[in-house]
Structures are given as structure tokens and as C-alpha cells.
Amino acid sequence: MARRRLPDEPNSKLAVWSRRLALFSVAATLIAIIIVRAGLIEVLPGIATLGGALAFAVLAILLALGSFITIWRLGLGGLGYSVTAIFIGAALLGYPAYLGYKAYTLPPIYDISTDVLDPPAFDAVRRLRSRATNPAQYAGLYAAEQQREAYPDVAPLELSVPAKQAYDHALAMVNKRRWLVLDAREPQPNRRDGRIEAVARTAIMGFRDDVVIRIRGVDESSRVDVRSSSRYGSHDLGSNASRITAFLESLELDIDAALEREERRRPAPKEKAPAPKSKQGAPQAKR
């Protein structure tokens, strides 16, 4: 006797569409990141594209939550679709939600400097900025006060090595971090400070932030100041301050390690041989 196959349980349309929108938001997010990092479009349209992708993720979560009601009341299928949509949407919105929290707790500034009274000036970077970007001039004392309250750890680095040695280590650190070097000038005693201008990029979207490093020599010691400024937006979400502190900490550790290696390579001082003692009963010299 042939078995009769029961018809499959119909799926909730809300559940089906929630998963479709969640998958679409993933694709749109990846496309937005790729085109912004590749420089195919300007930053602001790229941010708008990313915002639209995240809006679809929110809509997917709402549809998934609505599908739970229809699945429960009508006995429909598609629970797996709804759970998948919620998981994808939450994964996409988690990091932006964290950035939103930082935007709420941190001051709306985009230009951070270890020296707010005499900030290192941009030179080569000026040619890369336009009317659509933030100005290359330092934001001023009002931003400096906000910086001091929010980022008290941002301070110059004092080193016990000459300016040329500090410059060489700083340039090597910039290249190690794969920042794009725009200009590099060695310090010259009593003539000019050492300067390094470079472009750093954020981890995910690849937004370009401009960095200038100034090395000033004082006798056999040196001082390193760093300024980091975002090209777009009135809020850097703390990225510039964390970039400066991480760079200076790594630079200090690198120079300390180099000094320790140099100290180990130095030959140990030779001990002086003791003077020979005169033997008792030896004939004394005649006067």
C-alpha cells in the first residue's frame, strides 16, 4: 500500500522575507566597505550606502520578531529563517551600536594633538584636503579643553636619545604600521625639527586620517609630538587619540629595546691587574 505524503507545513512569509532582507543587508554592507576602501566613491556617499544597509538589517530584525507571532498563532513554519535573520542583523548592528555609544560618551572632536599650544602643522597634507573635508588648521583651544578632559593620556614623549635616533625609529614605526608617507625630513641641530607626514587608514571602512610627527632635539635628548586628524566628520569616535597613544607607546618600547641591545653589545670593562707585591727580604735600593 502506497504511503500518502503529508503536505509540507507552509512557512511564514514574514520569516522568509526577514531572512532575505538580512542576507541583502550583508551583501550591501560588504559592497559599501569595498567601494569605500578602494576609493571608488567619495566617503560621504559610502557612509550613506552603509547606513542604508544597516537600515535593512533593522527591518529584517523587526520582520523576524513579527514572524514569531504568526508562527505561534497559525502554526506556520520558518522559525529557523527568523532566528537566522535576527542573528545576522544583530551581528551587523553590534559594532555600529558600540560606535554610537562612543559617540554619545566622547566629545565631538576630530583633531587630536600632544601639543595643543603649538600643534605640529600639516604641510603636505594641505594639498589633499578640499572644501568637502575638515580644515587642515588645528581646531583651537575649545577643542583642546575637550581633548584634555576626554583623553588625559595624550601627551608628548620625552626620550633620552638624540633627535636623529628618535626620527629613525619613528619613521621605521610608521612604515611598520603601513602608513602612507607623504613627507619625511630629518632633524638638523639648531636648524629645523624632524617631521613625518603620513596617511593612516581605519581598520574596517579604511577612512583616511592624516598624521604628522614632530621630533625636536634638546641636547642629547628629544621630544616627540604627534597630531592625528580625521578628514571627514565632526566626530572621530576616539580613533585619533588611540592611534597617538598606541604609536608613542610602541615607539618608546622600540627605543628602549634598541638601547638594551646596544648596552649588551658593549664590551665589559677590563679589570686592572693588581700591582705586584714586593717580596720580604729583597735587597733595597742603595741610596
Number of C-alpha atoms within 10 A of each C-alpha: 3 4 5 6 6 6 6 7 10 11 17 24 17 23 29 21 19 31 27 15 23 30 19 16 25 19 12 19 21 14 16 23 18 16 16 22 21 10 13 10 12 11 22 13 12 22 15 12 19 20 16 16 23 21 15 22 29 22 18 31 25 17 22 30 18 16 26 19 14 17 20 11 9 9 13 18 21 22 18 13 23 29 18 20 30 23 14 20 28 17 13 19 15 11 11 13 12 11 15 13 12 15 15 11 11 18 19 17 21 25 28 30 26 26 16 19 11 10 18 23 18 22 14 16 17 13 9 11 15 11 6 10 13 18 16 20 13 22 16 12 11 9 17 20 12 15 24 15 11 15 17 11 14 22 18 17 17 15 20 16 19 19 27 21 17 25 27 13 17 25 22 14 17 21 13 9 11 13 19 15 17 15 13 16 15 17 22 13 15 10 7 13 18 22 26 22 28 24 20 23 16 14 8 10 19 16 17 17 21 25 30 26 26 23 28 24 24 16 12 11 16 20 18 24 23 28 25 27 28 27 22 18 15 13 16 23 21 19 16 24 26 15 18 24 19 12 16 20 11 14 22 17 11 16 18 15 12 13 13 11 11 10 11 10 9 8 7 8 6 6 6 6 6 6 6 6 6 7 7 6 6 7 7 6 5 4 3
